[in-house]
Amino acid sequence: MSLLEVHDLAVSHGAIEVLHDVSLEVGEGEIVAVIGPNGSGKTTLLRTLAGVLRPRRGTIVLAGRQLAGEPAWRVVRHGIALVPEGRRIFADQTVRANLELGAVSHRRFDRLPAVLERFPALRERLEQPAGALSGGQQQMLAIARGLMARPTVLLLDEPSLGLAPKLVRDAFEAVRRIRAEGVSVLLVEQLAAMALEVADRGYVLERGRIVASGVARDLAADPRIVRAYLGQRTNRGVSSGRECPPAP
């Protein structure tokens, strides 16, 4: 059953349209990955779904409620939370303060014990400045802050960014646990192979358009996807500057 439905979404930066009639769905209890080269519009997509950017046209429907054009504070209150690229924690504030900021939209902090149960390393550092955490701990803090908003859909933008390989695995394992506890996840990730490994379904975004979609394991086995995204490795993992041809 679809929880989040996006139809014909178009977004512009100034006079330039960067997303062109994008449509996708996220079901209840699903992890859905969006992969594609840098500059394809992945972060713009998540920021629009979160209400940070206003769409030029199209619909965003969460559990039957139209959210396109709604401000970010209202979107998060209705159940969509964004964990932004680069974590964006408040380094000079305590871990506790960062977590409580995640709950500011509904001013209920009773979720804190459950979030700390999921991320026990944060419990031990609640009163420390967030900037004193390691990179992996800061990523866990960013995800935990998103969960404090009580989302039904969590938007994750590049959770592997800047992490060592072992910590990348930890981040993706956290994504699996989040889904197991009933939160749907829309994941944007440059490490395409790992994203498709953890996801149920996936979409390929090229130059602002969806050019392929399907079951994640099928995309990972598609020779076109392999050539374009899974065949070359860089210091961040999988990358390619080539375009993936549209699905027939």
N, C-alpha and C positions, 0 to 999 in steps of 0.2 A: 504494500500500500504506500502510495506517495505521500510524503510528509511535506517536502519542499518542492514546488513546481515553478520553474522559470521558463517563460515563453517570449521569444522574439525580443530579447533584451538588447537595447542599443545604448551605448554610453559614449559621450564625447568629452575630450579635453579641449576646451575652447571650441574652435571651428572644426577640429579634426575628430571624426568618429573613430573610436578605438575598439569598440565591441559592436559587431554587426549581427543582429537578430540571433542572439545566442539562446538556445533552449536546452534545459537539462532538468533532471529530477533526482531527488534524494529520498529514498524510502525510509520507513521506520526501521531503526536498528542497522542501517547500512553505513559502510564506509565507501565513499565515492571519490576517486582521484581525478584531478584535472592536471594533465601534463602538457608540455609544449615548450618551445624555445623561449629564451628571454625576449621580452618585448611583445609577446603574443597577446597580452591582456589579462593574464591570470590574476595578478594582484588587483587590477581594476575590477575584475569580476567580483572578487571577494569583498572589496571595499563597497561596491554597489549593493551587494546583498546585505551588508551590514548597515546600510543607511548612511555611510560616510560620503558617498557620491550619489547624486541623483541621476536616474536614467533618463535618456532622451525619449525612449518609448519602451514598451514591453510591460510584462507583468511579473511580479514576484509574489507567490502565494504560499503561505505557511499555514498548514492545517486549516485551509479554507479561508484564511484571512489575507486580504490584499495589502502588501507592505511596500510596493514600489513607490518611491518618493517620500516615504515616511522618514522622520529624523532618526538618527542613530539611537537616541535614548529610548524611543518608542519601539524600535526594532528589537533591541536587546530585551526590553521588558516583555515582548511577545514571544521570545524564545530563540533568537539568533545571536550568538556571541562570536566575536572575531578575536583570534590570537594572531596578532600582526607579524609580518616579516621583521626579523631583527629583534623580536621579543618586546621592545619598548617598555621595559620595566622602569620604575623610578628608583634609580640606584642609591640616592641619598635617603630614601625612606626604608623603614623596616620591612622585612618579609611580611609581617602581619598587616602593616598598612597597605602594602601592595595587594594582598589578598582581599582586604576589606573594600578596596576601591572597586574590585570586581562585582561587589554586591550593592553598589551605591544606587543602582536603578530601582531596586525594590527594598533597600535598607533592611534586609534580613541577613543576619550573619550566622544563623544556626546551621548552615551548610559547612561551616569551617571544620568541625571535627571529621566529617566524612571526607572532605578534600585532603586533610592532613593524613587520614588513614591511607589514602591512595598514594600520597607522596610523603612518606615518613621522614625523609631527609629535611624537608621544610619545617617539620614540627620542631626539630632540634635547633633550628636557626630562626625561630619566629621573631626574636627581638634584635637580630643582626641586620645591618644595612644590606639591602638586596644587592648592592654593587660588590659586596664581599663574597658573593656566591660564585662558584665555578660556572663555566659556560653551560654545562649540562644542567646544573641546578637552576640557573636562570631560565632555561627553556622550560623546565618543569614548573617553575613559578609562573611563567606566562600562561601555560596551559591551565594550571590550577586557578589562576585569577579568572580565566575565561569560564571555568566550571562554577565559580562562585556566583555567576549570573544566572544559574539554573537553566541553561539552554536545553532546548530539544534538538537543535542543530548547532554544532560547533564548527566554525570555519577556521582551518589551520593553514597559515601561509608560510611555507618553507620551514617546517620545524627542524630540518636537518642543518640549516644554515650555520656555518661556523663551528660545527661539532666534530669531534674526533669519531672515527668509525664505531667504536664501542658505544659511545654516547648516542650516536645515530640509531643504533639498534634499540637502545633503551627508550628513545623517543617514540619509535614506531611500536614498541611493545606497549607503551602507555596509550597509544591510539587504540590498539586492540582492546585494552582493558576498559577504556571509555565506552567503546561500542558495546562491550559485554554488559555494561551497566545501564544500557538503554538510551544512550545519547548517540544520535546520528552524526556523522562526521563528513564534511566536504573538505578534502585535502588538496592543496596546491603544492607541488613538489618538483624540484629539478632532478632529484634522484628517481628517475622514472621507473627503473626496475624494482626498487624497493616500494615505491608508491603502489605499483600494480600488484606487488606481492601481498600487501596488507589489505588492498581494496577489494570490494565485491564487484564494483563496476568502475568504468573509467571513461573519460572524454579527452580527446586531443584537441587543443586550441591552437590554431595557426592564424597569425595576423588578424586576430579578433573574431575568428569564425571557428565553430566546431566542425572539424573535418573528419572525425572518426569517433565512434563510441561503441561500447559493448561490454560484455563480461570481462573483468580484468584479466583473467588467465588467457582469454582469447586474444585480447589486444597484445599481451606479452608474447604470444606465439605468432602474431601476424608479421610476416616478413617485412612489410612496409614500415611497421612500427619499430621493428628490430633495427632496420637499416637507419631510420631517421633518429631514433632515440636510445636504443639499447646497445648499439654497436661500437660507440666511441666512449672512452672514459677520460675524464679530466680529473683535476685535484678535488672536484666536488662530486665526482661520480659519473653519471651518464649525461652526455650533452651532445648536441648536434646543431649546426646552423642550417641544416637542410630542411626543406619543407616536406611534410608528409602529404602525399596526394590524397584527395578526398576519397572516402569510401564509395564504392560503386552503388 
